[in-house]
Amino acid sequence: MAAKKSKDDLRRVLDNEGKVLKGAKVPKLSDEELHKIFDTLLMVRIVDDRMMRLQRQGQLGFYMKSLGEEASHLSVFPLRKTDWVLPSYREQGAWFWAGYTIDDFINQLFG
């Protein structure tokens, strides 16, 4: 996705109403791909909320939420299945996108 440079050097693709800015390039994504992206972002929010509650209750030693950063996790979208992904904390979406299950993720947290 190529973003259009604005006068204050911010990179924007959408205007304030959510419409594509003139000159910005938007990738062609199928409905299936868009649904998978949305589902992954939603899953990150739900898992974040539940894991943070466990951490606050003292049942989980360490957890970092990624609230507001979820979309950056999907920078792994164009990678091939054979490419390596080595996410850290606050990158749960990249784990899930690469095929890590919720069970794998939670086991790793409690491991």
C-alpha positions in Angstrom: 0.0 0.0 0.0 1.5 3.3 -1.0 0.5 6.2 1.2 0.3 9.8 0.0 2.6 12.2 1.7 0.8 15.1 3.4 2.1 18.6 4.1 3.0 17.7 7.7 4.8 14.6 6.6 2.2 12.1 7.8 1.5 9.2 5.6 -2.2 8.8 4.9 -4.3 6.5 2.7 -7.8 7.5 3.9 -9.3 10.9 4.6 -11.3 11.7 7.7 -14.4 10.1 6.2 -12.6 6.8 5.4 -12.4 7.5 1.7 -9.2 6.7 -0.3 -7.2 9.8 -0.9 -6.4 10.8 -4.5 -3.1 9.4 -5.5 -3.0 6.7 -2.7 -2.7 3.1 -3.9 -4.8 0.5 -2.2 -4.1 -3.2 -2.6 -6.7 -5.5 -4.1 -7.9 -7.8 -1.3 -10.6 -10.4 -1.6 -13.6 -10.4 0.8 -12.1 -13.6 2.3 -8.8 -11.9 3.0 -10.5 -8.9 4.5 -12.6 -11.1 6.8 -9.5 -13.0 7.9 -7.7 -9.7 8.7 -10.7 -8.5 10.7 -11.2 -11.8 12.5 -7.5 -11.7 13.5 -7.7 -8.2 14.8 -10.8 -9.0 16.8 -9.2 -12.1 18.2 -6.2 -10.1 19.4 -8.5 -7.7 21.2 -10.4 -10.5 22.9 -7.3 -12.4 23.9 -5.6 -9.2 25.1 -8.6 -8.4 27.3 -8.8 -11.9 28.8 -5.0 -12.3 29.4 -4.7 -8.9 30.9 -7.5 -9.8 33.4 -5.6 -13.0 34.3 -2.4 -11.0 34.8 -4.1 -8.4 37.0 -5.5 -11.3 39.1 -2.0 -12.6 39.6 -2.7 -15.8 37.6 -0.3 -14.8 34.8 3.1 -13.4 35.4 3.6 -11.0 32.5 1.4 -9.7 29.7 1.5 -6.6 27.5 -1.6 -5.5 25.7 -1.4 -4.3 22.1 -4.4 -2.0 22.2 -4.2 0.3 19.3 -1.3 -1.5 17.7 -3.2 -4.5 16.3 -3.2 -3.4 12.6 0.6 -3.2 12.7 0.7 -6.9 13.5 -0.8 -7.6 10.0 2.3 -6.3 8.3 3.0 -10.0 8.0 0.1 -10.3 5.5 2.2 -10.4 2.3 4.7 -12.9 3.6 4.9 -16.4 2.2 4.0 -19.5 4.4 7.7 -20.4 4.3 8.9 -17.0 5.7 9.8 -16.9 9.3 7.9 -14.8 11.8 9.5 -14.1 15.2 7.0 -11.9 17.0 7.6 -10.5 20.5 5.1 -9.3 23.1 2.5 -6.8 21.7 2.6 -8.7 18.3 0.0 -11.4 19.0 -1.7 -10.8 15.6 1.5 -11.8 13.8 1.6 -15.0 15.8 -2.0 -15.8 15.0 -1.7 -14.9 11.3 1.3 -17.2 11.0 -0.8 -20.1 12.3 -0.2 -20.0 16.0 -3.4 -21.2 17.7 -4.9 -19.6 20.8 -4.0 -22.8 22.7 -0.4 -22.5 21.6 -0.3 -18.8 22.6 -1.8 -19.3 26.0 0.4 -22.4 26.7 3.4 -20.2 25.9 2.2 -17.5 28.3 1.8 -20.0 31.1 4.9 -22.0 30.1 
